[in-house]
Amino acid sequence: MPKIIPLREIEPHEMLELERLAKKGAPFEARRARFILALANLSGLRPNQIGAAHGFSVSTSSALRNRFNAMGPEGCSYQFNELASLGRCKLSFEAQERAVAIVKTEALTLAGVMAKLKQEKLVPKSEKNGRYALADTLKRAGMSFQRTRYSLKKARPPAV
């Protein structure tokens, strides 16, 4: 069984900062600060039980505990993850304009629009996450798209 790393001793100024975050921080910071404060006042519960009471998974509660041990109250704030943003596709301005023009002229799915952009070499052929950026671009342009049910695609008798 893995060893539980205890929470380090909290300095008085850190305690004040955690209490301030718990009251006036952003909602996610307040939730994290309340979790750390609850860990500091162990009431016979295991750290993972305290994490579950605050809505954190076992891995998240141990990660927050380790982050607080390393960084102090700054560990409760948002940590930008560069690796998570590497998988995102950012469409160039030309690709965005062309996508809006394509959608205005013909009704295509996101995959169809992305295929046209790849044919025109505005998006690399290896791009796999581009449809999310494309969907965001089209939403910002005021376009909407929905999945049409198969039963609605069938030919209907003409209206009288």
Phi, psi and omega in degrees: 000132182295146180284135178277123178278120182286159175289136181288169178296131181265125179289156180301321180290330177289323178297318178297319179295319178296319178294323177295316178297321182295331182266318190237005180282174173299156185307318180289327177291320180297319180296317179293319181295318177297324177296315180295318178297322178293324177294324181293330180255057182308125182248047179080006179258153175285153180303324180290330176291321177295319177299317179296324178294333179264005176086019179256146174285172180298315182292321180292319181294321178289325177294319178294321178297315179294321180294320178294319178300325183275321190246347184079208182299337177296339178292345178277344183276173182294133178248114180292128180254105182295325182294327180290330182274352181292330183282352182285148175257132174244115181286141177291164181299320179296319179294323179295314180297318181294322180297316179296319179295320179297315183292327179290330183271326181215151181273112179229160173283170177300320179296322179294317178296318179296322178297318178296319179295324178291323177297323180276004178060032175270343178228137179298146182295335182279357184291127180247333183263009186293335184294332178291316177294323179294318178298317178297319180297315182291326177295318179295331180278000178089010178275152174227151180215144179220156175283133179261131180295148182301321182296332179279341180281338181298151180294136180250155177294145181297145179287143183275000000 
